[in-house]
Amino acid sequence: MAGLCDCGNEPPGSLKASKVRLFESNVKSVLLYGSETWKVTKYLTHKLQTFLNRCLRNILGAWWPNVIANTLLRKKMRQKPIDLEIKRRKWCCIGHALIGHC
């Protein structure tokens, strides 16, 4: 694991920091579009989290034999588990509906 970098310590203009920003703005936002209305199952959560972990490993450059645990991967890349992200989006949508912005 010596070759793995901590993207939290990367300078803001670095390539890995740029990749993470592009990942969040392009990949993650498109993947979760409309997730406020989904019926979230354990199977769906597992599939989404697996895809996101694979993307994060590609950005970090973590391939075998440099294995890294999923929790450590998310911590290094400053990402939350996908089920928490979907719950946050659902609560934001509920809040907008209650206020009357929808």
C-alpha positions as CSV (number, residue, x, y, z in Angstrom):
1,M,0.0,0.0,0.0
2,A,3.0,2.3,-0.2
3,G,2.1,3.5,-3.7
4,L,-1.4,4.6,-2.7
5,C,-1.9,8.3,-2.1
6,D,-4.3,10.0,0.3
7,C,-6.4,12.3,-1.9
8,G,-7.2,14.3,1.2
9,N,-3.6,15.4,1.2
10,E,-3.4,16.2,-2.5
11,P,-3.1,19.8,-3.5
12,P,-6.4,21.2,-4.9
13,G,-5.0,21.4,-8.5
14,S,-3.6,17.9,-8.6
15,L,-4.6,15.3,-11.2
16,K,-6.2,12.9,-8.6
17,A,-8.1,15.8,-6.9
18,S,-9.4,16.8,-10.4
19,K,-10.4,13.2,-11.1
20,V,-12.4,13.0,-7.9
21,R,-14.2,16.2,-8.6
22,L,-15.0,15.0,-12.1
23,F,-16.2,11.7,-10.7
24,E,-18.5,13.4,-8.2
25,S,-19.9,15.9,-10.7
26,N,-20.3,13.6,-13.8
27,V,-20.4,10.0,-12.8
28,K,-22.0,10.0,-9.3
29,S,-24.6,12.7,-10.1
30,V,-25.7,10.9,-13.2
31,L,-25.7,7.5,-11.5
32,L,-27.9,8.9,-8.6
33,Y,-30.2,11.0,-10.7
34,G,-33.8,10.4,-9.5
35,S,-32.6,8.3,-6.5
36,E,-35.0,10.3,-4.3
37,T,-37.9,8.2,-5.7
38,W,-36.2,4.8,-5.8
39,K,-37.2,1.9,-3.6
40,V,-33.8,1.2,-2.2
41,T,-33.1,-2.5,-1.7
42,K,-30.0,-4.2,-0.3
43,Y,-29.3,-5.6,-3.8
44,L,-29.4,-2.2,-5.4
45,T,-27.3,-0.6,-2.7
46,H,-24.7,-3.4,-3.1
47,K,-24.5,-3.0,-6.9
48,L,-24.2,0.8,-6.7
49,Q,-21.5,0.6,-4.0
50,T,-19.5,-2.0,-5.9
51,F,-19.5,0.2,-9.0
52,L,-18.5,3.3,-7.0
53,N,-15.7,1.4,-5.2
54,R,-14.3,0.2,-8.6
55,C,-14.3,3.7,-9.9
56,L,-12.6,5.0,-6.8
57,R,-10.0,2.3,-7.0
58,N,-9.3,3.2,-10.6
59,I,-8.8,6.9,-9.6
60,L,-6.6,5.9,-6.7
61,G,-4.6,3.4,-8.7
62,A,-5.2,0.5,-6.3
63,W,-4.8,-2.8,-8.1
64,W,-3.8,-6.2,-6.9
65,P,-1.6,-6.8,-5.0
66,N,-2.1,-3.4,-3.4
67,V,-5.5,-4.3,-1.8
68,I,-7.3,-1.8,0.2
69,A,-10.5,-2.2,2.3
70,N,-13.6,-0.5,1.1
71,T,-14.0,1.6,4.3
72,L,-10.4,2.8,4.0
73,L,-10.9,3.5,0.3
74,R,-13.9,5.7,1.1
75,K,-12.1,7.4,3.9
76,K,-9.0,8.2,1.7
77,M,-11.2,9.5,-1.1
78,R,-13.6,11.4,1.4
79,Q,-16.7,9.6,0.2
80,K,-19.7,8.5,2.1
81,P,-21.4,5.1,1.7
82,I,-23.9,5.2,-1.1
83,D,-26.9,4.3,1.1
84,L,-26.2,7.4,3.3
85,E,-25.9,9.5,0.1
86,I,-29.3,8.3,-1.1
87,K,-30.9,8.9,2.3
88,R,-29.5,12.4,2.3
89,R,-31.0,13.1,-1.1
90,K,-34.4,11.7,-0.1
91,W,-34.5,13.9,3.0
92,C,-33.6,16.9,1.0
93,C,-36.4,16.2,-1.5
94,I,-38.8,15.7,1.4
95,G,-37.7,19.0,2.9
96,H,-38.2,20.8,-0.5
97,A,-41.7,19.2,-0.8
98,L,-42.7,20.4,2.7
99,I,-41.5,23.9,2.1
100,G,-43.2,24.0,-1.3
101,H,-40.3,24.2,-3.7
102,C,-41.3,21.2,-5.8
